[in-house]
Amino acid sequence: MLTLMRSSTPAANTVYHPRTPALAPELGRAYSAQRQHRTIEGETKLREITVALVRRLKSDGLSPERVIVAIKAAIVRYGDEHRAPSLADLEDGHAPGGETYERVFRCLLDTYFHAEI
């Protein structure tokens, strides 16, 4: 038998403290900026944000496939892409993100499989 009882002590207020800033919006903006105008500083920023986001997602237990989906979602949601970039499109010559997405993808794989977390 299940019995519901009221607790005599109120539950503690739960306060959310993010351990780092939101990285998905930063990734989308950096990706878009780099696609529009490539710079060395932009490339460095995009790589740093990608590494930070991949590390966070991996530490949260996401599989590599889910990390790829999350990165693509960030690019579409917060960047200027209207559909998710794909390496298959790059091979066909129709890649909306082109070389920028290929660099993000390679960084994602390097970070996920070779980073100490």
Number of C-alpha atoms within 10 A of each C-alpha: 2 4 4 5 6 6 7 6 6 7 7 6 6 6 6 6 6 7 7 9 8 10 15 21 16 20 26 25 18 23 30 22 17 19 19 11 8 13 12 9 10 17 18 12 17 25 19 13 20 25 20 17 23 25 20 17 18 19 12 9 11 15 12 16 8 13 21 17 12 17 23 23 18 21 27 18 17 17 20 16 18 10 13 17 23 17 17 10 13 16 10 8 10 13 18 18 25 17 13 18 21 16 14 23 19 11 17 23 16 13 19 20 10 9 12 7 9
